[in-house]
Amino acid sequence: MGLLDNVKAKLGPAKGKVSDLAQRHEGKIHHGLDKAAQAVDKRTKGKYSGKIQTGTGRAKYAMERLAHKDDGEPGTGGTTTPPGASGTTPPPTAGGTPPPEAPPPTS
């Protein structure tokens, strides 16, 4: 058994607990993310508003996926597209810049 397998085995029960907590406190987590985003936006005087909103949206999406992973509702469990990403283009990278797109085909 490799190191990664050992880590996965030990963190398995914790994932269920975190998912349960995220589901029970989803509203509070969303409120906290919004409050933190507002504070950061205020401190940076709006200079990074777009990036802050994108990051907040992605954090909320990740939290929702964690909270609703195995609840059996359609459209959950990773099948939806995160905010700001279309179904055909991959979402922006961690650096905030979108990946390069292929040029359109020439006829």
N, C-alpha and C positions, 0 to 999 in steps of 0.2 A: 504494500500500500504506500503510495507516494505522499509527500507532504500536503499537496493540494487535497487529496482524498481525506486525510486526517482533519484538515481545517474544515472542509465541507461537513464532515460527520459531526464535528463538535459544534458548529454553528447552526446546524439544522434546527434544533429546538428553539434557538434564539430567534430565528427568522419568523417562526410562527407567532412568538410573543410580540415581536416588533410589528408584525402585520396586524395583530389584534389591537395593539395600542394605537396604531395609525388609524384603524377603522373607527375605534371608539372616540378618538380625539381629532378627527379630521377637520372639523370646523375651527378648533383652536389652532391647529397647525397652519391652516390657510390664513387665519387672521394674523398669526405671528409672522408668516412670510411676507404678508402685505405690509405689516408695520415695519419690519426690518427693511423692506425695499423702499418705503417712504423715507425712513431715516437716512439711508445711504444716499438716496436721490437728493435729499435736502442738503446733506453734507457736501456733496459734489456739485451742488448748485445746478442740477439738471444736465450736467455735461454728459453723463452716461445713461440717461433715461432709457434709451432703447435697449441697451445691453442689460440694464437692471430689470426691465420688464421681461425680456427674453429669458433671463436666468430665473426669475420668479416663476414664470409660466412653466419652465422645464422642471423646476423643483416641485411645483404643485402636481404636474403630470406624473412625475416619478413617485410622489407620495401616494397619489390615487392608485397607481398600478400596484404599489405595495399593499395598500389597504384593501383593494378589491381583487386581488390575484385569483383566489379560488372560491369566490362567492357564487359562481354559476350564472351571473348576469351576462347577457349577450353584449359584446362590444368591450369587454374588460379582459384583463389578463394579457395585455400587450398587443392586442389586435388593432387598437386605435392609433392614430397618428398624433404625435405631440403638437402642442400649439406652435405655430410658426413654421411648420414643416408641411409641405404638400405631399401627396401620395407618390409623386414621381421623383422628387429631388430629395436627397438625403439632408437631414437637418444640419445646421452650421456646426462646425467643430468646436472644441472647448475653447479655442482662442477667439471665438466670436466671428470668424470670417467663414462664409459659406465655402464648401468645396468647389473647385473649378468645374464648370459645366462643359460638356463636349460641344463643339461648334455644330450648328445645324447642318444637315446633309445638303450637299450641293446637287442640283439636278442638271 
